Amino acid sequence: MQNIVLIGFMGSGKTTVGKALAEKLQMDFVDTDALIEAQEGKSIASIFETQGEAKFRGLEHNLLEESDFSNAVVSTGGGMPCHFNNMDQLNKIGTTVYLKVNSEELTQRLIGNSANRPKMLAGTKEESKKRVDELLQQREVYYSKANFTIENEGKRMEEVVANIINFCQ
Ligand code: S3P
C-alpha cells in the first residue's frame, strides 16, 4: 500500500487516527512535528519562540523535500500543507486524507491547549473560535486538495479508520 498522509487542522485527530491506522495496517507511524523536534532538539513552541514561524516553515518544507517515507502513515502539522508547494509534495508522498472537523468542535478541542500550540492564542472561547475560523478559512483551499476528505466528528474512531482503509486500498 502507498503511504497515507493525514492532513487537517490542529485538533482534528491526525495523531490519534494515524496511530490506530498504522497499527491496523502494520505500517510505520510518522509525525512530522515529532521529526522536527527530534532533529532540532527542541519543542515546536520553542522553535516558534526563539527562531520564528518562518524558520519552522522552512524546516517543515525541507523535511518534505528530503523525505523518503515508505510503508508509513504520516501525520502532518496543521499548517504544513499551506506553505510553499507542500501540498503538491504531500500528494506525491502518498494518498492524502483530510480529517475535517467544524470550527465549533475544533475550538472545543483546542481551548485551554494553546501553550504548546503557537498558532493558537490564549483567550476567551469567542477569541479562540475567531482564530480557528480565520485560519480554517485561509487553509481550506489547501486542505481541499487532498485525495480524500473524511469528517472526523461524531464518529467512532474505528469507523474513521475503516473508511480511510477502504479508500486507500
Ligand atoms: C501548526 C500545527 C501544529 C504544529 C505547529 C503549527 C499549525 O501541529 O505543526 O504548532 O500551523 O496549525 P498539529 O496540527 O499537530 O497541532
Backbone and ligand atoms as CSV (ligand in chain L), in Angstrom:
chain,resi,resn,atom,element,x,y,z
A,1,MET,N,N,0.830,-1.200,0.000
A,1,MET,CA,C,0.000,0.000,0.000
A,1,MET,C,C,0.874,1.263,0.000
A,2,GLN,N,N,0.372,2.277,-0.655
A,2,GLN,CA,C,1.089,3.564,-0.672
A,2,GLN,C,C,1.131,4.161,0.738
A,3,ASN,N,N,2.031,5.101,0.973
A,3,ASN,CA,C,1.986,5.855,2.227
A,3,ASN,C,C,0.619,6.533,2.347
A,4,ILE,N,N,0.191,6.743,3.577
A,4,ILE,CA,C,-1.045,7.501,3.808
A,4,ILE,C,C,-0.657,8.768,4.561
A,5,VAL,N,N,-1.089,9.918,4.048
A,5,VAL,CA,C,-0.708,11.194,4.647
A,5,VAL,C,C,-1.953,11.867,5.218
A,6,LEU,N,N,-1.961,12.091,6.516
A,6,LEU,CA,C,-3.117,12.728,7.152
A,6,LEU,C,C,-2.862,14.223,7.283
A,7,ILE,N,N,-3.809,14.995,6.796
A,7,ILE,CA,C,-3.688,16.453,6.937
A,7,ILE,C,C,-4.952,16.979,7.619
A,8,GLY,N,N,-4.844,18.188,8.155
A,8,GLY,CA,C,-6.013,18.794,8.788
A,8,GLY,C,C,-5.587,19.717,9.905
A,9,PHE,N,N,-6.552,20.436,10.401
A,9,PHE,CA,C,-6.310,21.462,11.414
A,9,PHE,C,C,-5.778,20.863,12.726
A,10,MET,N,N,-5.146,21.691,13.539
A,10,MET,CA,C,-4.775,21.261,14.903
A,10,MET,C,C,-6.028,20.714,15.575
A,11,GLY,N,N,-5.874,19.610,16.268
A,11,GLY,CA,C,-7.027,19.055,16.991
A,11,GLY,C,C,-7.971,18.237,16.132
A,12,SER,N,N,-7.621,18.011,14.875
A,12,SER,CA,C,-8.554,17.257,14.011
A,12,SER,C,C,-8.417,15.748,14.189
A,13,GLY,N,N,-7.401,15.314,14.952
A,13,GLY,CA,C,-7.290,13.883,15.264
A,13,GLY,C,C,-6.252,13.145,14.437
A,14,LYS,N,N,-5.342,13.890,13.802
A,14,LYS,CA,C,-4.344,13.237,12.914
A,14,LYS,C,C,-3.493,12.214,13.670
A,15,THR,N,N,-3.066,12.582,14.864
A,15,THR,CA,C,-2.191,11.667,15.608
A,15,THR,C,C,-2.957,10.435,16.084
A,16,THR,N,N,-4.106,10.656,16.672
A,16,THR,CA,C,-4.902,9.522,17.201
A,16,THR,C,C,-5.301,8.580,16.081
A,17,VAL,N,N,-5.868,9.138,15.026
A,17,VAL,CA,C,-6.306,8.302,13.896
A,17,VAL,C,C,-5.083,7.667,13.223
A,18,GLY,N,N,-4.036,8.448,13.074
A,18,GLY,CA,C,-2.834,7.947,12.396
A,18,GLY,C,C,-2.227,6.746,13.101
A,19,LYS,N,N,-2.165,6.825,14.426
A,19,LYS,CA,C,-1.573,5.707,15.181
A,19,LYS,C,C,-2.442,4.460,15.033
A,20,ALA,N,N,-3.751,4.619,15.122
A,20,ALA,CA,C,-4.665,3.472,15.002
A,20,ALA,C,C,-4.575,2.870,13.591
A,21,LEU,N,N,-4.506,3.739,12.617
A,21,LEU,CA,C,-4.416,3.314,11.212
A,21,LEU,C,C,-3.127,2.527,10.965
A,22,ALA,N,N,-2.026,3.063,11.485
A,22,ALA,CA,C,-0.722,2.419,11.296
A,22,ALA,C,C,-0.715,1.037,11.948
A,23,GLU,N,N,-1.297,0.977,13.137
A,23,GLU,CA,C,-1.318,-0.301,13.837
A,23,GLU,C,C,-2.139,-1.332,13.056
A,24,LYS,N,N,-3.295,-0.903,12.606
A,24,LYS,CA,C,-4.205,-1.798,11.885
A,24,LYS,C,C,-3.561,-2.296,10.583
A,25,LEU,N,N,-2.837,-1.397,9.922
A,25,LEU,CA,C,-2.267,-1.754,8.610
A,25,LEU,C,C,-0.831,-2.274,8.716
A,26,GLN,N,N,-0.332,-2.333,9.935
A,26,GLN,CA,C,1.069,-2.710,10.168
A,26,GLN,C,C,2.019,-1.849,9.346
A,27,MET,N,N,1.756,-0.562,9.445
A,27,MET,CA,C,2.642,0.412,8.786
A,27,MET,C,C,3.341,1.216,9.882
A,28,ASP,N,N,4.392,1.955,9.501
A,28,ASP,CA,C,5.060,2.809,10.494
A,28,ASP,C,C,4.231,4.071,10.698
A,29,PHE,N,N,4.284,4.615,11.898
A,29,PHE,CA,C,3.636,5.896,12.157
A,29,PHE,C,C,4.698,6.981,12.248
A,30,VAL,N,N,4.517,8.030,11.458
A,30,VAL,CA,C,5.485,9.126,11.449
A,30,VAL,C,C,4.742,10.430,11.719
A,31,ASP,N,N,5.297,11.256,12.585
A,31,ASP,CA,C,4.668,12.539,12.901
A,31,ASP,C,C,5.679,13.624,12.526
A,32,THR,N,N,5.303,14.503,11.612
A,32,THR,CA,C,6.292,15.475,11.107
A,32,THR,C,C,6.756,16.427,12.222
A,33,ASP,N,N,5.842,16.805,13.117
A,33,ASP,CA,C,6.256,17.688,14.226
A,33,ASP,C,C,7.305,16.987,15.099
A,34,ALA,N,N,7.055,15.699,15.376
A,34,ALA,CA,C,7.998,14.950,16.228
A,34,ALA,C,C,9.354,14.820,15.532
A,35,LEU,N,N,9.342,14.639,14.204
A,35,LEU,CA,C,10.621,14.535,13.477
A,35,LEU,C,C,11.407,15.833,13.591
A,36,ILE,N,N,10.685,16.949,13.446
A,36,ILE,CA,C,11.362,18.253,13.529
A,36,ILE,C,C,11.890,18.499,14.944
A,37,GLU,N,N,11.101,18.142,15.930
A,37,GLU,CA,C,11.552,18.333,17.319
A,37,GLU,C,C,12.808,17.512,17.605
A,38,ALA,N,N,12.822,16.276,17.099
A,38,ALA,CA,C,13.985,15.406,17.339
A,38,ALA,C,C,15.214,15.964,16.610
A,39,GLN,N,N,14.998,16.407,15.387
A,39,GLN,CA,C,16.108,16.931,14.575
A,39,GLN,C,C,16.699,18.205,15.180
A,40,GLU,N,N,15.831,19.083,15.692
A,40,GLU,CA,C,16.288,20.372,16.222
A,40,GLU,C,C,16.633,20.305,17.717
A,41,GLY,N,N,16.184,19.231,18.356
A,41,GLY,CA,C,16.435,19.102,19.790
A,41,GLY,C,C,15.670,20.102,20.617
A,42,LYS,N,N,14.553,20.602,20.102
A,42,LYS,CA,C,13.678,21.476,20.909
A,42,LYS,C,C,12.238,21.358,20.468
A,43,SER,N,N,11.372,21.865,21.318
A,43,SER,CA,C,9.947,21.743,21.026
A,43,SER,C,C,9.544,22.707,19.907
A,44,ILE,N,N,8.408,22.404,19.288
A,44,ILE,CA,C,7.884,23.300,18.241
A,44,ILE,C,C,7.639,24.689,18.836
A,45,ALA,N,N,7.069,24.710,20.050
A,45,ALA,CA,C,6.784,26.007,20.687
A,45,ALA,C,C,8.069,26.810,20.855
A,46,SER,N,N,9.151,26.113,21.224
A,46,SER,CA,C,10.415,26.814,21.417
A,46,SER,C,C,11.017,27.283,20.082
A,47,ILE,N,N,10.831,26.498,19.033
A,47,ILE,CA,C,11.320,26.945,17.705
A,47,ILE,C,C,10.574,28.227,17.289
A,48,PHE,N,N,9.266,28.224,17.461
A,48,PHE,CA,C,8.473,29.418,17.118
A,48,PHE,C,C,8.958,30.615,17.935
A,49,GLU,N,N,9.185,30.374,19.212
A,49,GLU,CA,C,9.508,31.481,20.106
A,49,GLU,C,C,10.893,32.050,19.847
A,50,THR,N,N,11.866,31.161,19.626
A,50,THR,CA,C,13.236,31.658,19.523
A,50,THR,C,C,13.655,31.949,18.081
A,51,GLN,N,N,13.066,31.229,17.109
A,51,GLN,CA,C,13.520,31.413,15.730
A,51,GLN,C,C,12.433,31.906,14.783
A,52,GLY,N,N,11.208,31.885,15.268
A,52,GLY,CA,C,10.115,32.429,14.474
A,52,GLY,C,C,9.424,31.395,13.591
A,53,GLU,N,N,8.223,31.767,13.142
A,53,GLU,CA,C,7.430,30.829,12.334
A,53,GLU,C,C,8.097,30.528,10.992
A,54,ALA,N,N,8.712,31.544,10.389
A,54,ALA,CA,C,9.307,31.334,9.054
A,54,ALA,C,C,10.359,30.226,9.110
A,55,LYS,N,N,11.137,30.229,10.170
A,55,LYS,CA,C,12.157,29.187,10.346
A,55,LYS,C,C,11.480,27.807,10.423
A,56,PHE,N,N,10.405,27.720,11.212
A,56,PHE,CA,C,9.693,26.446,11.351
A,56,PHE,C,C,9.138,25.981,10.007
A,57,ARG,N,N,8.569,26.925,9.241
A,57,ARG,CA,C,8.006,26.537,7.946
A,57,ARG,C,C,9.105,26.038,6.991
A,58,GLY,N,N,10.273,26.630,7.121
A,58,GLY,CA,C,11.407,26.180,6.313
A,58,GLY,C,C,11.808,24.761,6.686
A,59,LEU,N,N,11.801,24.493,7.980
A,59,LEU,CA,C,12.158,23.145,8.454
A,59,LEU,C,C,11.130,22.129,7.957
A,60,GLU,N,N,9.860,22.500,7.995
A,60,GLU,CA,C,8.796,21.596,7.506
A,60,GLU,C,C,9.006,21.309,6.011
A,61,HIS,N,N,9.307,22.371,5.280
A,61,HIS,CA,C,9.480,22.218,3.830
A,61,HIS,C,C,10.682,21.328,3.509
A,62,ASN,N,N,11.789,21.577,4.203
A,62,ASN,CA,C,12.991,20.761,3.970
A,62,ASN,C,C,12.731,19.296,4.278
A,63,LEU,N,N,11.982,19.065,5.336
A,63,LEU,CA,C,11.658,17.692,5.722
A,63,LEU,C,C,10.940,16.980,4.566
A,64,LEU,N,N,10.009,17.685,3.955
A,64,LEU,CA,C,9.271,17.064,2.846
A,64,LEU,C,C,10.165,16.841,1.640
A,65,GLU,N,N,11.002,17.817,1.351
A,65,GLU,CA,C,11.906,17.718,0.199
A,65,GLU,C,C,12.835,16.516,0.349
A,66,GLU,N,N,13.256,16.290,1.589
A,66,GLU,CA,C,14.244,15.238,1.821
A,66,GLU,C,C,13.613,13.919,2.251
A,67,SER,N,N,12.305,13.888,2.324
A,67,SER,CA,C,11.645,12.708,2.907
A,67,SER,C,C,11.785,11.479,2.028
A,68,ASP,N,N,11.812,10.358,2.699
A,68,ASP,CA,C,11.911,9.096,1.975
A,68,ASP,C,C,11.015,8.089,2.702
A,69,PHE,N,N,9.745,8.445,2.834
A,69,PHE,CA,C,8.841,7.595,3.605
A,69,PHE,C,C,8.457,6.370,2.802
A,70,SER,N,N,8.362,5.241,3.491
A,70,SER,CA,C,7.779,4.081,2.814
A,70,SER,C,C,7.028,3.243,3.838
A,71,ASN,N,N,5.923,2.671,3.391
A,71,ASN,CA,C,5.028,1.905,4.267
A,71,ASN,C,C,4.694,2.690,5.543
A,72,ALA,N,N,4.393,3.975,5.356
A,72,ALA,CA,C,4.182,4.830,6.529
A,72,ALA,C,C,2.839,5.552,6.495
A,73,VAL,N,N,2.316,5.765,7.701
A,73,VAL,CA,C,1.204,6.695,7.886
A,73,VAL,C,C,1.850,7.965,8.416
A,74,VAL,N,N,1.711,9.059,7.684
A,74,VAL,CA,C,2.383,10.298,8.054
A,74,VAL,C,C,1.353,11.302,8.590
A,75,SER,N,N,1.524,11.703,9.837
A,75,SER,CA,C,0.660,12.728,10.421
A,75,SER,C,C,1.400,14.061,10.299
A,76,THR,N,N,0.754,15.049,9.714
A,76,THR,CA,C,1.440,16.313,9.415
A,76,THR,C,C,1.019,17.419,10.385
A,77,GLY,N,N,1.851,18.412,10.550
A,77,GLY,CA,C,1.470,19.604,11.316
A,77,GLY,C,C,0.334,20.312,10.573
A,78,GLY,N,N,-0.563,20.946,11.342
A,78,GLY,CA,C,-1.769,21.533,10.742
A,78,GLY,C,C,-1.514,22.582,9.661
A,79,GLY,N,N,-0.364,23.263,9.737
A,79,GLY,CA,C,-0.105,24.309,8.748
A,79,GLY,C,C,0.754,23.834,7.589
A,80,MET,N,N,1.274,22.613,7.697
A,80,MET,CA,C,2.235,22.145,6.693
A,80,MET,C,C,1.720,22.227,5.244
A,81,PRO,N,N,0.485,21.807,4.973
A,81,PRO,CA,C,0.036,21.814,3.575
A,81,PRO,C,C,-0.116,23.220,2.983
A,82,CYS,N,N,-0.079,24.237,3.856
A,82,CYS,CA,C,-0.481,25.580,3.447
A,82,CYS,C,C,0.695,26.498,3.149
A,83,HIS,N,N,1.876,25.949,3.041
A,83,HIS,CA,C,3.066,26.759,2.777
A,83,HIS,C,C,3.860,26.144,1.633
A,84,PHE,N,N,4.543,27.006,0.891
A,84,PHE,CA,C,5.325,26.596,-0.294
A,84,PHE,C,C,4.441,25.708,-1.200
A,85,ASN,N,N,5.069,24.720,-1.820
A,85,ASN,CA,C,4.300,23.779,-2.656
A,85,ASN,C,C,4.067,22.484,-1.868
A,86,ASN,N,N,4.014,22.600,-0.551
A,86,ASN,CA,C,3.981,21.401,0.292
A,86,ASN,C,C,2.812,20.476,-0.028
A,87,MET,N,N,1.666,21.059,-0.376
A,87,MET,CA,C,0.507,20.183,-0.623
A,87,MET,C,C,0.766,19.307,-1.851
A,88,ASP,N,N,1.397,19.867,-2.860
A,88,ASP,CA,C,1.723,19.055,-4.055
A,88,ASP,C,C,2.707,17.957,-3.665
A,89,GLN,N,N,3.654,18.333,-2.847
A,89,GLN,CA,C,4.654,17.359,-2.391
A,89,GLN,C,C,3.987,16.241,-1.581
A,90,LEU,N,N,3.069,16.610,-0.719
A,90,LEU,CA,C,2.364,15.608,0.099
A,90,LEU,C,C,1.561,14.661,-0.793
A,91,ASN,N,N,0.976,15.219,-1.850
A,91,ASN,CA,C,0.217,14.362,-2.776
A,91,ASN,C,C,1.132,13.392,-3.527
A,92,LYS,N,N,2.404,13.742,-3.623
A,92,LYS,CA,C,3.367,12.815,-4.262
A,92,LYS,C,C,3.818,11.741,-3.281
A,93,ILE,N,N,3.872,12.107,-2.008
A,93,ILE,CA,C,4.388,11.173,-0.993
A,93,ILE,C,C,3.430,10.008,-0.762
A,94,GLY,N,N,2.133,10.265,-0.894
A,94,GLY,CA,C,1.167,9.177,-0.664
A,94,GLY,C,C,-0.255,9.620,-0.917
A,95,THR,N,N,-1.175,8.805,-0.459
A,95,THR,CA,C,-2.592,9.158,-0.556
A,95,THR,C,C,-2.892,10.136,0.564
A,96,THR,N,N,-3.368,11.319,0.206
A,96,THR,CA,C,-3.616,12.330,1.235
A,96,THR,C,C,-5.071,12.270,1.702
A,97,VAL,N,N,-5.234,12.342,3.008
A,97,VAL,CA,C,-6.559,12.264,3.615
A,97,VAL,C,C,-6.733,13.490,4.510
A,98,TYR,N,N,-7.774,14.269,4.233
A,98,TYR,CA,C,-8.067,15.446,5.053
A,98,TYR,C,C,-9.078,15.059,6.133
A,99,LEU,N,N,-8.664,15.181,7.374
A,99,LEU,CA,C,-9.568,14.950,8.501
A,99,LEU,C,C,-10.271,16.269,8.804
A,100,LYS,N,N,-11.534,16.313,8.427
A,100,LYS,CA,C,-12.273,17.581,8.508
A,100,LYS,C,C,-13.137,17.634,9.775
A,101,VAL,N,N,-13.010,18.742,10.489
A,101,VAL,CA,C,-13.777,18.952,11.720
A,101,VAL,C,C,-14.261,20.399,11.696
A,102,ASN,N,N,-15.505,20.646,12.115
A,102,ASN,CA,C,-16.006,22.028,12.056
A,102,ASN,C,C,-15.371,22.905,13.138
A,103,SER,N,N,-15.473,24.216,12.935
A,103,SER,CA,C,-14.706,25.130,13.788
A,103,SER,C,C,-15.220,25.145,15.231
A,104,GLU,N,N,-16.513,24.907,15.409
A,104,GLU,CA,C,-17.066,24.860,16.766
A,104,GLU,C,C,-16.403,23.722,17.564
A,105,GLU,N,N,-16.376,22.567,16.933
A,105,GLU,CA,C,-15.797,21.379,17.577
A,105,GLU,C,C,-14.281,21.559,17.775
A,106,LEU,N,N,-13.615,22.102,16.771
A,106,LEU,CA,C,-12.163,22.337,16.898
A,106,LEU,C,C,-11.883,23.249,18.085
A,107,THR,N,N,-12.694,24.311,18.200
A,107,THR,CA,C,-12.492,25.263,19.297
A,107,THR,C,C,-12.623,24.546,20.641
A,108,GLN,N,N,-13.654,23.709,20.749
A,108,GLN,CA,C,-13.841,22.945,21.995
A,108,GLN,C,C,-12.597,22.118,22.316
A,109,ARG,N,N,-12.088,21.466,21.253
A,109,ARG,CA,C,-10.941,20.575,21.474
A,109,ARG,C,C,-9.664,21.343,21.808
A,110,LEU,N,N,-9.560,22.561,21.278
A,110,LEU,CA,C,-8.288,23.284,21.405
A,110,LEU,C,C,-8.240,24.236,22.594
A,111,ILE,N,N,-9.408,24.575,23.082
A,111,ILE,CA,C,-9.448,25.604,24.125
A,111,ILE,C,C,-8.645,25.159,25.362
A,112,GLY,N,N,-7.883,26.069,25.878
A,112,GLY,CA,C,-7.061,25.757,27.053
A,112,GLY,C,C,-5.807,24.978,26.698
A,113,ASN,N,N,-5.576,24.842,25.406
A,113,ASN,CA,C,-4.485,23.999,24.942
A,113,ASN,C,C,-3.504,24.813,24.093
A,114,SER,N,N,-3.449,26.116,24.387
A,114,SER,CA,C,-2.685,26.989,23.492
A,114,SER,C,C,-1.190,27.028,23.816
A,115,ALA,N,N,-0.807,26.601,25.030
A,115,ALA,CA,C,0.590,26.751,25.439
A,115,ALA,C,C,1.562,26.046,24.491
A,116,ASN,N,N,1.216,24.835,24.061
A,116,ASN,CA,C,2.147,24.149,23.153
A,116,ASN,C,C,1.689,24.250,21.695
A,117,ARG,N,N,0.762,25.188,21.422
A,117,ARG,CA,C,0.290,25.392,20.056
A,117,ARG,C,C,0.445,26.868,19.705
A,118,PRO,N,N,1.603,27.245,19.196
A,118,PRO,CA,C,1.867,28.663,18.997
A,118,PRO,C,C,0.910,29.374,18.037
A,119,LYS,N,N,0.207,28.632,17.191
A,119,LYS,CA,C,-0.724,29.310,16.286
A,119,LYS,C,C,-2.061,29.622,16.952
A,120,MET,N,N,-2.279,29.046,18.147
A,120,MET,CA,C,-3.499,29.370,18.884
A,120,MET,C,C,-3.127,30.359,19.980
A,121,LEU,N,N,-3.871,31.438,20.098
A,121,LEU,CA,C,-3.546,32.411,21.122
A,121,LEU,C,C,-4.451,32.160,22.318
A,122,ALA,N,N,-3.885,32.322,23.506
A,122,ALA,CA,C,-4.716,32.141,24.703
A,122,ALA,C,C,-5.791,33.216,24.709
A,123,GLY,N,N,-6.960,32.871,25.143
A,123,GLY,CA,C,-8.022,33.882,25.202
A,123,GLY,C,C,-9.347,33.253,25.519
A,124,THR,N,N,-10.408,34.021,25.330
A,124,THR,CA,C,-11.748,33.503,25.619
A,124,THR,C,C,-12.148,32.509,24.536
A,125,LYS,N,N,-13.277,31.833,24.789
A,125,LYS,CA,C,-13.774,30.878,23.804
A,125,LYS,C,C,-14.086,31.595,22.490
A,126,GLU,N,N,-14.679,32.796,22.608
A,126,GLU,CA,C,-15.040,33.564,21.402
A,126,GLU,C,C,-13.781,33.914,20.605
A,127,GLU,N,N,-12.745,34.328,21.323
A,127,GLU,CA,C,-11.492,34.691,20.631
A,127,GLU,C,C,-10.878,33.465,19.961
A,128,SER,N,N,-10.915,32.322,20.655
A,128,SER,CA,C,-10.356,31.094,20.080
A,128,SER,C,C,-11.127,30.687,18.831
A,129,LYS,N,N,-12.463,30.785,18.915
A,129,LYS,CA,C,-13.308,30.403,17.772
A,129,LYS,C,C,-13.002,31.298,16.566
A,130,LYS,N,N,-12.803,32.598,16.850
A,130,LYS,CA,C,-12.499,33.559,15.784
A,130,LYS,C,C,-11.180,33.192,15.102
A,131,ARG,N,N,-10.227,32.811,15.926
A,131,ARG,CA,C,-8.898,32.430,15.426
A,131,ARG,C,C,-8.999,31.167,14.555
A,132,VAL,N,N,-9.743,30.184,15.058
A,132,VAL,CA,C,-9.911,28.933,14.309
A,132,VAL,C,C,-10.594,29.236,12.974
A,133,ASP,N,N,-11.661,30.031,13.011
A,133,ASP,CA,C,-12.403,30.373,11.778
A,133,ASP,C,C,-11.487,31.046,10.756
A,134,GLU,N,N,-10.693,31.977,11.265
A,134,GLU,CA,C,-9.795,32.752,10.403
A,134,GLU,C,C,-8.771,31.826,9.721
A,135,LEU,N,N,-8.142,30.984,10.527
A,135,LEU,CA,C,-7.125,30.072,9.981
A,135,LEU,C,C,-7.754,29.031,9.050
A,136,LEU,N,N,-8.916,28.511,9.462
A,136,LEU,CA,C,-9.584,27.493,8.626
A,136,LEU,C,C,-9.915,28.064,7.261
A,137,GLN,N,N,-10.384,29.295,7.275
A,137,GLN,CA,C,-10.766,29.932,6.018
A,137,GLN,C,C,-9.558,30.061,5.072
A,138,GLN,N,N,-8.406,30.416,5.655
A,138,GLN,CA,C,-7.187,30.525,4.833
A,138,GLN,C,C,-6.718,29.152,4.351
A,139,ARG,N,N,-6.962,28.130,5.157
A,139,ARG,CA,C,-6.338,26.830,4.907
A,139,ARG,C,C,-7.179,25.870,4.075
A,140,GLU,N,N,-8.469,26.091,4.074
A,140,GLU,CA,C,-9.386,25.145,3.420
A,140,GLU,C,C,-8.992,24.900,1.960
A,141,VAL,N,N,-8.527,25.942,1.302
A,141,VAL,CA,C,-8.160,25.819,-0.114
A,141,VAL,C,C,-7.032,24.787,-0.313
A,142,TYR,N,N,-6.144,24.702,0.658
A,142,TYR,CA,C,-5.047,23.721,0.572
A,142,TYR,C,C,-5.546,22.339,0.986
A,143,TYR,N,N,-6.270,22.311,2.105
A,143,TYR,CA,C,-6.759,21.021,2.603
A,143,TYR,C,C,-7.643,20.337,1.552
A,144,SER,N,N,-8.372,21.153,0.803
A,144,SER,CA,C,-9.322,20.558,-0.149
A,144,SER,C,C,-8.617,19.908,-1.341
A,145,LYS,N,N,-7.309,20.040,-1.418
A,145,LYS,CA,C,-6.556,19.349,-2.496
A,145,LYS,C,C,-6.229,17.904,-2.120
A,146,ALA,N,N,-6.694,17.470,-0.954
A,146,ALA,CA,C,-6.417,16.086,-0.537
A,146,ALA,C,C,-7.164,15.111,-1.444
A,147,ASN,N,N,-6.635,13.907,-1.543
A,147,ASN,CA,C,-7.284,12.882,-2.355
A,147,ASN,C,C,-8.637,12.468,-1.786
A,148,PHE,N,N,-8.758,12.582,-0.476
A,148,PHE,CA,C,-9.951,12.070,0.197
A,148,PHE,C,C,-10.206,12.926,1.433
A,149,THR,N,N,-11.477,13.297,1.636
A,149,THR,CA,C,-11.836,14.069,2.821
A,149,THR,C,C,-12.768,13.233,3.677
A,150,ILE,N,N,-12.492,13.185,4.955
A,150,ILE,CA,C,-13.401,12.460,5.836
A,150,ILE,C,C,-13.717,13.311,7.058
A,151,GLU,N,N,-14.987,13.381,7.406
A,151,GLU,CA,C,-15.356,14.176,8.580
A,151,GLU,C,C,-15.018,13.386,9.835
A,152,ASN,N,N,-14.287,14.015,10.713
A,152,ASN,CA,C,-13.856,13.340,11.937
A,152,ASN,C,C,-14.490,13.981,13.161
A,153,GLU,N,N,-15.808,13.956,13.156
A,153,GLU,CA,C,-16.522,14.411,14.344
A,153,GLU,C,C,-17.792,13.570,14.461
A,154,GLY,N,N,-18.148,13.253,15.695
A,154,GLY,CA,C,-19.361,12.477,15.927
A,154,GLY,C,C,-19.287,11.066,15.354
A,155,LYS,N,N,-18.083,10.575,15.120
A,155,LYS,CA,C,-17.929,9.213,14.596
A,155,LYS,C,C,-17.004,8.437,15.497
A,156,ARG,N,N,-17.174,7.146,15.544
A,156,ARG,CA,C,-16.234,6.327,16.288
A,156,ARG,C,C,-14.927,6.254,15.501
A,157,MET,N,N,-13.814,6.194,16.239
A,157,MET,CA,C,-12.530,6.188,15.543
A,157,MET,C,C,-12.392,4.991,14.611
A,158,GLU,N,N,-12.921,3.837,15.049
A,158,GLU,CA,C,-12.833,2.615,14.229
A,158,GLU,C,C,-13.500,2.834,12.869
A,159,GLU,N,N,-14.581,3.609,12.892
A,159,GLU,CA,C,-15.313,3.878,11.646
A,159,GLU,C,C,-14.466,4.757,10.708
A,160,VAL,N,N,-13.846,5.755,11.296
A,160,VAL,CA,C,-12.995,6.659,10.512
A,160,VAL,C,C,-11.835,5.859,9.901
A,161,VAL,N,N,-11.214,5.035,10.742
A,161,VAL,CA,C,-10.082,4.217,10.287
A,161,VAL,C,C,-10.533,3.277,9.158
A,162,ALA,N,N,-11.677,2.647,9.343
A,162,ALA,CA,C,-12.175,1.713,8.321
A,162,ALA,C,C,-12.457,2.440,7.003
A,163,ASN,N,N,-13.028,3.632,7.098
A,163,ASN,CA,C,-13.312,4.418,5.881
A,163,ASN,C,C,-12.038,4.779,5.134
A,164,ILE,N,N,-11.022,5.139,5.893
A,164,ILE,CA,C,-9.748,5.518,5.259
A,164,ILE,C,C,-9.139,4.288,4.570
A,165,ILE,N,N,-9.161,3.161,5.266
A,165,ILE,CA,C,-8.579,1.947,4.684
A,165,ILE,C,C,-9.325,1.582,3.401
A,166,ASN,N,N,-10.616,1.675,3.467
A,166,ASN,CA,C,-11.458,1.396,2.296
A,166,ASN,C,C,-11.055,2.261,1.100
A,167,PHE,N,N,-10.846,3.530,1.378
A,167,PHE,CA,C,-10.493,4.441,0.295
A,167,PHE,C,C,-9.081,4.178,-0.238
A,168,CYS,N,N,-8.174,3.846,0.647
A,168,CYS,CA,C,-6.758,3.741,0.245
A,168,CYS,C,C,-6.414,2.410,-0.420
A,169,GLN,N,N,-7.300,1.428,-0.272
A,169,GLN,CA,C,-6.951,0.102,-0.824
A,169,GLN,C,C,-7.110,0.061,-2.345
L,1,S3P,C1,C,0.563,24.169,13.486
L,1,S3P,C2,C,0.133,22.937,13.936
L,1,S3P,C3,C,0.927,22.099,14.840
L,1,S3P,C4,C,2.418,22.410,14.687
L,1,S3P,C5,C,2.680,23.855,14.835
L,1,S3P,C6,C,1.910,24.720,13.817
L,1,S3P,C7,C,-0.319,24.964,12.602
L,1,S3P,O1,O,0.695,20.717,14.596
L,1,S3P,O2,O,2.895,21.958,13.452
L,1,S3P,O3,O,2.317,24.237,16.141
L,1,S3P,O4,O,0.162,25.933,11.973
L,1,S3P,O5,O,-1.527,24.623,12.506
L,1,S3P,P1,P,-0.681,19.948,14.976
L,1,S3P,O6,O,-1.636,20.155,13.846
L,1,S3P,O7,O,-0.250,18.524,15.075
L,1,S3P,O8,O,-1.174,20.511,16.259
